Amino acid sequence: MKLRWQWCASLLAEDFPVGAYEQLRCSVEGATPFNRLGWLRGAESALHGQRLQILLGWQDQRLLLCLPLIAGRESRAGLPLRVLRHLGHPLADRLALLVADEARGAMQEALQEIRRQLPHDLLQLHELVAAEQLLQPWGRASWYVQQSLTCRVPEHRIVPEDRQEASGNLRYELRRAQRRCAEIEARVLRIAPGADEVDELLQRLQTVEQASWKGADGLGIFSGAQRQQWMHGALRGLAAEGCLRVVLLEHQGRCISYRLGLLENGRLYDYNIAFLAEYASLGSGRLLLDEWIRWGLDQGWHWVDASRVSLGRSSHQLHERQSGQVLQQRWSFYSRRPRGLLAGSGEWLWQRLKPHLQAWRQRRQRHPAQGTRP
C-alpha cells in the first residue's frame, strides 16, 4: 500500500488532524492512555533540547499511521549519537504504535521517510507489546536490531469473587491496615476528577510525593520543574478526557497516601503511588490497591494493571493478586550511518560478552576469594 506522507511539527497546532487521530487511536487494538492526545500534548509541552516531528500516513482522507518522534543527541561510551524516540519517553509506561492494519505493509516506506526527514544513528522504542511483526521491516533495513524485555507487568482480572474477603496473608495485611486506619479515623476516597478540579488535586498529590522517599531521591513523577510541567499538563489532559482516577487516604483533611491510575477500555493502569513516611505503618498501599479492585467491581472494569515494574526485583503489591502478566519490550534499531555502525557493533559485542560477565560475577559471589595463607 502506498500512503501519502505528511510531517507536522506539533500536536498543539490548530491544523493537527485531531478527529482523524482519534479515529486511528480507537481502531488500534492495545492503545493505552499514553497514546491519548492529552498525555502526548503534555509531554510535548515539557520538551527541552529535543525536536518533535510527527509522521502522518494518509490514504485519501483517512489517517492510517501516526508516529510522534523526538530527536535528540546522546552519548554512548563517548560516542555522540543522533537518537529518535517515541514522544512520551521515559514516563510513558506502555505504548501501542498507531498503525492501522491496512498500513502494516507501508512500514518499510515509513522508515525511509523517517530517515529522510530525521537522519539518525539509533531509533529506540520503549515499552511496546507484541510489535514483532509490525517492526520486522525495520529490523531488516537496519545494521543491527536489538529486542529486549523491559518488564513483566503483573495484572489482575477483576472477577465477582473479588467481593469476598481475601485469603491467607493478604487477608491479614488488609485487616491490619483497615484497623489501623480506623484507629486514627483515616478514610479512603475515590476521585474521578474533571478538568476543573484536577489542578487542586494534583497539587495535593505532588505535596505528598515530594515529602516521600520518591521526592527525597528525585525519582517521582513530580520531581523537578520539567516533570512537574509534564505531569500537570498530561494529567490535566487525561482528566478532561475522563481517564484519570485517584484513590487516596485522607487524615483530618490531609492526603497522606494515594494511588494514581489511568483508565482505558476497562483497564486501570496503576501508574503512581506515594505516601508520607510517618504513616508508613498503616499499610495503605494494599488498602488502596484493594479499593481499585472494589471500584472496578462497581464500575465494570475488567483489569487492574501494574503499568510498569522493575524487571529483576519488582515489589509491586499486585503480585499478590496476579492472574496474568504483560511482557513489554524495548526495540533498538541501529542505522547504517557511520556512528550507527559503530554503536550497533559495540552493542552487538556487549550483548555477547554480558552473559559471560554475569556468570563470572555469580561465581565470585558463590566462591568469594579466600585470604592468603600465612
Buried (B, 14 or more C-beta within 10 A) or exposed (E): EEBEBEBBEBBEEEEBBEEBBBBBBEBBEBBBBBBBBBBBBBBBBBBEEBEBBBBBBBBEEBBBBBBBBBBBEBEBEEEEBBBBBBBBBEBBBBBBBBBBEBBBEBBEBBBEBBBEBBEBBBBBBBBBBEBEEBBBBBBEBBBBBBBEEBBBBBBBEBEEEBEEEBEEEBEEBBEBBBEBBEEEEBEBEBBBBEBEEBEEBBEBBBBBBBBBEBBEEEEBBBBEEEBBBBBBBBBBBBBBBEBBBBBBBBBEEEBBBBBBBBBBEEBBBBBBBBBBEEBBEBBBBBBBBBBBBBBBBEBEBBBBBBBBBEEEEBEBBBEBBBEEBBEBBBBBBBBEBEBBBBBBEBBBEEEEEEEEEEEEEEEEEEEEEEEEEE
